[in-house]
């Protein structure tokens, strides 16, 4: 069975550049629930930092894919620097480099999504960590924004056997579909199994927005690749010792 690990990185819009109506909608509840101005400001900072968690206020800046059997893959990533310099080259795809079996290629968000859906349809199963809870809903919504229809349904029946589903979400299976109280994030599972964590290099998903603002686009892409390798290694551990 050919299998593909995937992962995405996202950033949020600039809150201060949103229209007043949108700002009001987003802050309505924190205004009601905050007891004072200091509490409101803290809640507002959290809200601003979390805009990249929704496809309604965020966008995708990197999509990574890794073929489990061939141990090769690609990370498609946005580069605003390239876009401003040469929009045509960005739309067509401009390979930056190849490292550890991963090709790094710059695309606009729309072109990244097209490439993802074109490639994923050739795989019997995709593997993610929390892909059902975040990645796929985000991918589908942003695809619709750009007028792109997914090539395959990656949100099938959730409780199917792992060998029957076309999307195996490791977080679901490691937590027994939420039966355990503490699900654990990717870092904690990697730590337990002595797998190199994507966060071991000092970068986390919370840093993606800042890195993008600083123009460190390739750093984001390489962090995404680290996510792919960690998810692959975690899948191999789960498959060998925990799957039935």
C-alpha positions as CSV (number, residue, x, y, z in Angstrom):
1,X,0.0,0.0,0.0
2,X,1.6,3.3,-1.1
3,X,1.4,5.9,1.8
4,X,2.0,9.6,2.0
5,X,2.7,11.6,5.1
6,X,1.6,15.2,4.9
7,X,1.7,18.4,7.1
8,X,0.9,22.1,6.7
9,X,2.1,25.4,8.2
10,X,-0.2,28.4,8.4
11,X,-0.1,32.1,9.4
12,X,-2.8,34.5,10.3
13,X,-3.8,37.9,8.9
14,X,-2.6,41.1,10.5
15,X,-5.4,41.9,13.0
16,X,-4.8,45.7,12.7
17,X,-5.4,45.5,9.0
18,X,-8.8,43.8,9.3
19,X,-11.9,45.8,8.7
20,X,-13.7,47.1,11.8
21,X,-16.7,44.7,11.4
22,X,-14.4,41.7,11.4
23,X,-12.4,43.0,14.3
24,X,-15.6,43.5,16.2
25,X,-16.9,40.0,15.4
26,X,-13.6,38.4,16.6
27,X,-13.3,40.4,19.8
28,X,-17.0,40.4,20.8
29,X,-16.7,37.5,23.3
30,X,-13.4,38.5,24.9
31,X,-14.8,41.9,25.5
32,X,-17.8,40.3,27.3
33,X,-15.7,37.8,29.3
34,X,-12.8,40.1,30.3
35,X,-13.1,41.5,33.8
36,X,-10.8,44.5,33.2
37,X,-8.7,46.2,30.5
38,X,-5.5,44.2,31.4
39,X,-7.4,40.9,31.0
40,X,-8.8,42.1,27.7
41,X,-5.4,43.0,26.3
42,X,-4.0,39.6,27.2
43,X,-7.0,37.9,25.6
44,X,-6.6,40.1,22.5
45,X,-2.9,39.1,22.2
46,X,-3.9,35.5,22.3
47,X,-6.6,36.1,19.6
48,X,-4.1,37.8,17.3
49,X,-1.6,35.0,17.7
50,X,-4.3,32.4,16.9
51,X,-5.6,33.9,13.7
52,X,-3.6,31.4,11.7
53,X,-5.5,28.5,13.3
54,X,-8.6,29.3,11.1
55,X,-8.9,29.2,7.3
56,X,-11.2,32.2,7.7
57,X,-8.4,34.4,9.1
58,X,-5.3,32.6,7.9
59,X,-3.6,31.0,5.0
60,X,-1.2,28.2,4.2
61,X,2.5,29.0,3.8
62,X,3.8,25.5,3.5
63,X,2.6,22.0,2.5
64,X,4.9,19.1,3.0
65,X,4.5,15.5,1.6
66,X,6.7,12.5,2.1
67,X,6.4,9.1,0.4
68,X,6.8,6.5,3.2
69,X,8.1,3.7,1.1
70,X,10.4,5.7,-1.2
71,X,11.5,8.1,1.6
72,X,11.3,11.1,-0.7
73,X,9.1,14.1,-0.7
74,X,8.6,17.8,-1.3
75,X,7.8,20.9,0.6
76,X,5.9,23.6,-1.3
77,X,6.2,26.9,0.4
78,X,5.3,30.6,0.0
79,X,7.9,33.2,-0.4
80,X,6.6,36.8,-0.5
81,X,10.1,37.9,-1.5
82,X,9.9,35.8,-4.7
83,X,6.4,36.9,-5.4
84,X,7.3,40.6,-5.4
85,X,10.4,40.0,-7.5
86,X,8.9,37.6,-10.1
87,X,5.3,36.6,-9.8
88,X,5.4,34.5,-12.9
89,X,8.3,32.3,-11.6
90,X,6.5,31.8,-8.4
91,X,3.3,30.6,-10.1
92,X,5.3,28.2,-12.2
93,X,7.3,26.8,-9.3
94,X,10.9,27.5,-8.6
95,X,12.9,24.7,-7.0
96,X,15.2,26.1,-4.3
97,X,17.2,23.0,-3.3
98,X,17.0,19.3,-2.5
99,X,18.1,18.1,0.9
100,X,17.7,14.7,2.6
101,X,15.3,13.5,-0.1
102,X,13.1,16.6,0.2
103,X,12.7,19.1,-2.7
104,X,11.9,22.6,-1.6
105,X,9.8,24.5,-4.2
106,X,8.2,28.0,-4.0
107,X,4.6,28.4,-5.0
108,X,1.7,30.7,-4.2
109,X,-0.9,29.3,-1.9
110,X,-3.2,28.5,-4.8
111,X,-0.5,26.6,-6.7
112,X,0.5,24.7,-3.6
113,X,-3.0,23.5,-3.1
114,X,-3.2,22.4,-6.8
115,X,0.0,20.5,-6.5
116,X,-1.1,18.8,-3.3
117,X,-4.5,17.6,-4.7
118,X,-2.9,16.5,-7.9
119,X,-0.4,14.3,-6.1
120,X,-2.4,12.9,-3.2
121,X,-5.0,11.2,-5.4
122,X,-2.3,8.6,-6.4
123,X,-1.9,7.3,-2.9
124,X,-3.9,4.6,-1.2
125,X,-3.5,6.2,2.2
126,X,-2.3,9.5,3.7
127,X,-0.9,9.8,7.2
128,X,-1.1,12.8,9.5
129,X,-0.8,13.9,13.1
130,X,-4.1,15.7,13.9
131,X,-4.9,16.0,10.2
132,X,-8.6,15.5,10.9
133,X,-8.7,18.2,13.5
134,X,-6.7,20.8,11.6
135,X,-4.8,20.1,8.4
136,X,-7.6,18.7,6.2
137,X,-10.4,21.1,7.2
138,X,-7.9,23.9,6.6
139,X,-6.8,22.6,3.2
140,X,-10.3,22.0,2.0
141,X,-11.5,25.5,3.1
142,X,-8.5,27.3,1.6
143,X,-9.0,25.3,-1.6
144,X,-12.6,26.4,-1.9
145,X,-11.4,30.0,-1.4
146,X,-9.3,29.6,-4.5
147,X,-11.9,27.7,-6.5
148,X,-10.2,24.3,-6.2
149,X,-12.1,21.1,-5.6
150,X,-10.3,18.4,-3.7
151,X,-9.4,15.3,-5.8
152,X,-10.2,12.9,-3.0
153,X,-12.2,12.9,0.3
154,X,-9.7,12.8,3.1
155,X,-12.3,13.0,5.9
156,X,-13.9,9.5,5.5
157,X,-15.6,7.6,8.3
158,X,-13.5,8.3,11.4
159,X,-13.6,5.0,13.2
160,X,-12.7,2.7,10.3
161,X,-9.9,0.2,10.8
162,X,-6.5,1.7,10.1
163,X,-6.0,-0.6,7.1
164,X,-9.4,0.3,5.6
165,X,-9.2,4.1,5.7
166,X,-7.5,6.4,3.2
167,X,-6.6,8.9,6.0
168,X,-4.8,7.6,9.1
169,X,-4.6,10.3,11.7
170,X,-2.0,9.1,14.2
171,X,-3.4,11.3,17.0
172,X,-6.7,9.5,16.8
173,X,-5.1,6.1,16.9
174,X,-2.5,6.9,19.6
175,X,-5.3,8.4,21.8
176,X,-7.7,5.6,21.0
177,X,-10.1,8.2,19.4
178,X,-10.0,10.4,22.5
179,X,-10.5,7.6,25.1
180,X,-7.4,8.6,27.0
181,X,-7.5,11.8,29.1
182,X,-4.1,13.1,27.9
183,X,-3.7,12.9,24.1
184,X,-0.2,14.3,23.9
185,X,1.2,16.4,21.1
186,X,3.7,15.4,18.5
187,X,6.7,16.5,20.6
188,X,5.6,14.4,23.6
189,X,5.1,11.3,21.5
190,X,8.4,11.8,19.8
191,X,10.1,12.2,23.1
192,X,8.6,9.0,24.5
193,X,9.7,7.0,21.5
194,X,13.1,8.7,21.2
195,X,12.3,10.2,17.9
196,X,13.9,13.6,16.9
197,X,11.2,16.2,17.6
198,X,10.6,19.0,15.1
199,X,10.9,21.3,18.1
200,X,14.4,20.2,19.0
201,X,15.9,22.9,16.8
202,X,14.1,25.6,18.7
203,X,11.3,26.2,16.3
204,X,7.6,25.5,16.8
205,X,4.4,26.1,15.0
206,X,3.9,29.3,17.1
207,X,7.0,30.8,15.4
208,X,5.9,30.4,11.8
209,X,4.1,33.8,11.7
210,X,7.2,35.6,13.0
211,X,9.5,33.7,10.7
212,X,7.3,34.6,7.7
213,X,7.4,38.3,8.7
214,X,11.1,38.2,8.9
215,X,11.4,36.6,5.4
216,X,12.8,33.3,6.7
217,X,10.6,31.3,4.3
218,X,13.0,28.4,3.9
219,X,13.3,28.0,7.7
220,X,9.5,27.5,7.7
221,X,9.8,24.9,4.9
222,X,12.6,23.0,6.7
223,X,10.6,23.0,9.9
224,X,7.7,21.5,7.9
225,X,10.1,18.8,6.6
226,X,11.1,18.0,10.2
227,X,7.4,17.5,11.0
228,X,7.2,15.0,8.1
229,X,10.1,13.0,9.2
230,X,8.9,12.9,12.8
231,X,5.4,11.8,11.7
232,X,6.8,9.1,9.5
233,X,9.0,7.7,12.3
234,X,6.1,7.9,14.8
235,X,3.9,6.0,12.3
236,X,6.6,3.3,11.9
237,X,6.7,2.9,15.7
238,X,2.9,2.8,16.0
239,X,2.6,0.4,13.1
240,X,5.1,-2.0,14.4
241,X,4.2,-2.1,18.1
242,X,0.6,-0.7,18.6
243,X,-1.5,-1.4,15.5
244,X,-3.7,-4.5,15.4
